Amino acid sequence: MGIAQELLTQANHLATYQGVNTTQADLRRAVSTAYYALFHLLVEDAGQRWRGASLPASTGIERALDHGPMRSASDRFKATHWTDWHGISQPIPQQLRRVASTFGDLQDARHRADYANNVHWSIFEVDRFLVAASEAFRDWEAIQADPMAGNYLLSMLLGKRR
């Protein structure tokens, strides 16, 4: 089990281990951890794709991925089509669009959970994000071999093209 799956498990544990006595701190950490679970799922996959070069190369790829460019790429991949590296419009599979959309939603929620101390979180709202993260994991597993998933990860690394 990679760190991504462990983080997703931890997020669910934080939201439920105290039952009805769950604290705001636990709920906030659950949301933040759910975002980091999806972040690391994508980072781990990107590293795996380039592991053939060398372990240091794949580590370099993993370290090069940054939250802002990952969000920008995700915003582009929420659309129905993406203009590829040759300027040709390509359809984006629904599962990949959901992963990209969930990435942005979870990042926004993480910012609220970590910085908006006036926000009161309900277990129902947190559960919605945990379910979305779990669904994104399933969608990624189903779509990760599709070439468009590779374009998504590469876009996260390269940002906007010329």
N, C-alpha and C positions, 0 to 999 in steps of 0.2 A: 504494500500500500504506500503510495507516494504521499508527499506532504499535502498535496491538494486534497486528497480524499480524507486524510487525517484532519485537516482544517474543517472540511464540511461536517465530519462527524463531531468535531469539537463545537462547532456552531450550534448544531442541534442539541448537544448536551447542555450547553450554556443556557439555552432557552427553556429547557424542560427539567433539569435535575432538581430544582427546588419546588417543582409543582406550582401550586397557587401562590407560593411565597417568592417567586422569581423577582429579583430586584431589577431596577432600571439599569444598573451597571451590567448585570448579566444579559439583559435584552440588547443593550447597546453593543456589548462585545460580541454577541451572537451575530448581529447584523454586520459588523465590521469584519468578523471572521469569515462570514459567508462570502463577502466580496473577495477577501484574500484567498479563499479556496478557489474561486473561479480564476482569479489572477494567476495563481500558481499552476492551475491546470493548463492554462495556455502557455505559460512560461516553460513548464516541464515539457510540453509537446514540442515547442520551438527548439528547445535544447536537444531533444531526442532526434529531431529531423536532421540536425547538423552534427550529431555525435560521431558520425563516420569520419569526419575530418580529424578530430582528436577530442579528448576530454576537455583540455583547456579551451578549445574552440567552442564547444557546446556551452561551457561555463561562461565564456565571453558573450555568447548570444543571449543566454539567460540574464546576464547582468545588464546587457544593453537595452532590454525591454523596460520601458518606463511608463508609468501610469498615464501621463498626458497623451503621448502618441498612441498608446493603446486605446484610449478613449476616442481619439480622433478617428482612428481606423474603424473602431466599432461603430461610430456614428455614420461613417460612409457605408459600412456593410449592413446597416439596418434597411437600406433601400432595396428595391426589387432587382436592380441592376448595378453593376460595377464596371467602370471603364478600365479594361485591363492594361497591362504594361505596353501593349501595342496600339492602344487607343480604340479598341473594339469593346463594345458594350456586351457584357456577359451577365446572364441571369444568376442571381444569388439564391442558392437553395434555402427553402423556408427554415430548416433547422439551423443553418448558419446565421440567418437573420435574427432568429430568436436568441442565439448565443450572444450575438453582438448587442442586441437590445438589452438583454439581461445584464451584460457587463456594464453598460451605461447606467442602468437603473440601480444596480448594486453599488456602483461607485458613488452615485448621488446619495444613496441611503447611508453609505459608510461615512460620507462627509457630515451628514446630519447627525448620525449616531456619535461620531467622534467630536464634533465641534458645536452643535446646537444644543446646549445644555438645558434650554427652556422647553425642548420637545419631550413630551411624555410618550413613551412607546407602549403599545399594547401587545400582548402575546399574539393576537390575531394578525396585527400588522407585521410583526417579526416573522410569524409563521409563513406569511405570504412570500417574504423574501427568501426564507429557507427553502420553500417549495420551488420557487423560481430558480434558485441556485442548483438544486437537485435536478431539475428538468434541464438546465443548461449542461450539466454534466452528462446526462443521457443523450441530449442532442449532439454534444461534441463527440461522444463516443461513436454515434451513428454517422457523423459527417466528416470526421477527422481525416479519413483517407481520400476524400474528394479533393481534387486539385484546388478548388476554390478555398478550402480551409487553409491550404498552404499559402495562397495569395493573401488571405486575411492575416496570417501570422507575419508574412513578409512585409505587408503594408504597415504592420505595427512597428517593424524595425526601420523601414525606410521612410515612413511618413508620406508626405505628398510627393508625387512624381513631377518631373518637369512638364 
